[in-house]
Amino acid sequence: MLSPLPAPPRHIMLPDDAATAALGAALAGLVRPGDALLLSGPLGAGKTSLARGFLRAMTADPALDVPSPSFTLVQEYATPAGAVFHFDLWRLNGPEGLGELGWEDAREAIMLVEWPDRLGPYRPEEALEVTLDHAAGEGRRAVLAGWPDRLGIAA
């Protein structure tokens, strides 16, 4: 028996930083413990802006300070839905360092992962992949792949 074809990715134009944060907030309404959102794209494409909108929605705190975890590599947030771990793997040389960051414990929670290309074999299979890129002006383009049942994407 053949496995079903993957659903086509969803493309979304984001005219500004506020729209990028709003996409993050919308995704916060779809997550469950054990989920991972993998945020890819070049520097300045909006990964941290999307994560900020997501975390502010998850904590119900629109003023929550959400720094980029570029130097700490991981930040943990308490939310009504449980713990959310925000990983920024930019400075990680490879998957060998994930154990020191509490990767296995975080798998039970909700994870936001910037620079998921550094995960190697630890990349979660059932993750939502969000790829951001620069578009005209201050705009961005987002491509969402995965979670067809939650995103309403038909195969």
Backbone torsions as a table, in degrees:
resi	resn	phi	psi	omega
1	MET	NA	134.6	179.0
2	LEU	-79.5	142.8	175.5
3	SER	-78.1	153.1	-178.3
4	PRO	-64.7	150.6	176.9
5	LEU	-68.9	145.1	176.9
6	PRO	-66.1	150.2	178.5
7	ALA	-68.5	148.3	177.6
8	PRO	-67.4	149.9	178.8
9	PRO	-68.3	155.9	177.4
10	ARG	-101.6	129.3	179.9
11	HIS	-104.0	131.8	-178.3
12	ILE	-133.3	128.9	174.3
13	MET	-89.8	132.9	-179.1
14	LEU	-120.1	107.6	-172.9
15	PRO	-69.3	-21.7	-176.6
16	ASP	-159.7	-178.1	-178.1
17	ASP	-62.7	-37.1	179.9
18	ALA	-62.9	-38.6	178.3
19	ALA	-68.4	-35.0	177.2
20	THR	-65.3	-44.6	177.0
21	ALA	-64.2	-37.7	179.0
22	ALA	-64.9	-36.1	175.4
23	LEU	-63.1	-43.0	176.5
24	GLY	-58.5	-43.5	179.4
25	ALA	-63.9	-40.1	178.8
26	ALA	-64.5	-39.7	178.9
27	LEU	-66.8	-28.5	178.5
28	ALA	-61.0	-29.8	179.0
29	GLY	-75.2	-5.8	-176.0
30	LEU	-107.8	-10.7	-171.3
31	VAL	-85.6	157.7	176.4
32	ARG	-136.7	156.9	176.0
33	PRO	-53.2	137.6	-177.3
34	GLY	95.9	-7.4	-179.7
35	ASP	-82.4	153.7	174.4
36	ALA	-131.9	136.1	171.1
37	LEU	-111.5	121.7	-178.0
38	LEU	-103.3	115.0	-173.7
39	LEU	-104.8	112.7	-178.9
40	SER	-116.7	160.3	176.3
41	GLY	143.6	165.4	-178.8
42	PRO	-70.1	168.5	176.1
43	LEU	-54.8	136.5	177.5
44	GLY	78.4	8.7	-177.6
45	ALA	-82.8	-9.6	175.7
46	GLY	114.4	10.4	-178.6
47	LYS	-59.7	-47.3	-179.0
48	THR	-71.5	-33.5	176.1
49	SER	-63.0	-42.8	177.8
50	LEU	-64.7	-44.0	179.0
51	ALA	-61.7	-39.1	179.5
52	ARG	-62.3	-46.4	178.0
53	GLY	-62.7	-40.7	178.0
54	PHE	-61.4	-50.2	-176.1
55	LEU	-69.0	-36.4	176.9
56	ARG	-64.8	-37.8	177.2
57	ALA	-69.9	-42.0	-178.8
58	MET	-63.5	-36.8	-179.0
59	THR	-90.0	-7.5	-175.3
60	ALA	57.9	34.7	179.7
61	ASP	-127.1	96.0	-176.7
62	PRO	-66.6	-12.1	179.1
63	ALA	-106.6	8.7	-178.0
64	LEU	-54.3	129.9	175.6
65	ASP	-76.4	117.5	-179.0
66	VAL	-123.1	86.8	178.2
67	PRO	-75.8	155.5	173.6
68	SER	-68.3	129.9	180.0
69	PRO	-83.2	35.4	-177.1
70	SER	-58.6	-35.5	-176.9
71	PHE	-95.9	-32.2	177.8
72	THR	-85.3	-18.3	-179.2
73	LEU	72.9	-27.5	178.1
74	VAL	-151.2	139.6	173.6
75	GLN	-126.4	139.4	177.0
76	GLU	-109.0	138.3	179.5
77	TYR	-126.0	134.3	174.0
78	ALA	-87.8	129.6	179.0
79	THR	-133.6	163.6	175.9
80	PRO	-58.0	-25.5	179.6
81	ALA	-88.6	-0.3	-177.7
82	GLY	114.8	-174.9	-177.2
83	ALA	-68.8	142.8	172.3
84	VAL	-123.4	128.1	178.0
85	PHE	-107.6	125.8	178.9
86	HIS	-108.5	108.2	-179.6
87	PHE	-99.4	136.4	169.2
88	ASP	-122.3	105.3	-171.7
89	LEU	-95.6	14.1	-178.5
90	TRP	-51.1	-43.4	-176.2
91	ARG	-89.3	-1.6	179.8
92	LEU	-81.8	129.0	-178.0
93	ASN	-76.6	-22.8	-179.3
94	GLY	179.8	-179.0	-174.0
95	PRO	-68.7	-11.4	-177.8
96	GLU	-59.7	-31.6	-177.4
97	GLY	-83.4	-2.8	-176.5
98	LEU	-64.6	-35.0	-179.4
99	GLY	-59.1	-39.0	179.3
100	GLU	-68.0	-20.5	-179.0
101	LEU	-91.1	0.2	-179.4
102	GLY	79.0	29.8	-176.3
103	TRP	-55.1	-47.2	-175.8
104	GLU	-63.8	-40.5	177.0
105	ASP	-65.8	-38.7	-178.8
106	ALA	-66.1	-26.1	-179.0
107	ARG	-59.8	-25.4	178.0
108	GLU	-78.2	-19.3	-176.8
109	ALA	-98.0	-159.4	173.7
110	ILE	-101.6	134.8	-176.9
111	MET	-124.3	136.0	167.5
112	LEU	-110.2	126.7	-176.4
113	VAL	-127.2	111.8	172.2
114	GLU	-88.5	140.0	-177.6
115	TRP	65.1	52.6	-177.6
116	PRO	-67.5	-10.5	177.4
117	ASP	-62.0	-17.5	179.4
118	ARG	-86.0	0.6	-178.8
119	LEU	-77.5	-25.3	-177.8
120	GLY	55.6	-129.4	-176.5
121	PRO	-71.0	-6.7	-179.5
122	TYR	-90.0	3.3	179.5
123	ARG	-63.6	120.7	-179.9
124	PRO	-65.2	133.5	-176.9
125	GLU	-71.3	-37.4	-174.2
126	GLU	-95.3	25.1	-177.0
127	ALA	-78.0	159.7	168.1
128	LEU	-91.3	121.9	178.8
129	GLU	-97.5	124.0	178.6
130	VAL	-118.3	113.8	178.7
131	THR	-108.0	123.2	-179.2
132	LEU	-110.8	146.0	177.3
133	ASP	-148.1	160.7	178.6
134	HIS	-71.4	144.5	174.4
135	ALA	-128.4	-170.6	-176.9
136	ALA	-58.6	141.4	178.7
137	GLY	62.7	-130.0	177.9
138	GLU	-92.1	6.1	-174.8
139	GLY	-74.9	165.2	177.1
140	ARG	-137.6	159.8	176.3
141	ARG	-120.1	131.9	178.0
142	ALA	-116.8	138.4	174.1
143	VAL	-122.0	121.3	179.9
144	LEU	-107.5	128.8	178.8
145	ALA	-132.3	131.5	-178.1
146	GLY	112.4	173.6	178.2
147	TRP	50.7	47.3	-177.7
148	PRO	-60.2	-30.6	179.2
149	ASP	-68.9	-30.3	-178.6
150	ARG	-92.2	-29.0	-178.9
151	LEU	-90.5	-7.3	179.5
152	GLY	70.8	34.6	179.5
153	ILE	-99.6	123.9	178.7
154	ALA	-83.6	143.9	178.1
155	ALA	-76.6	NA	NA
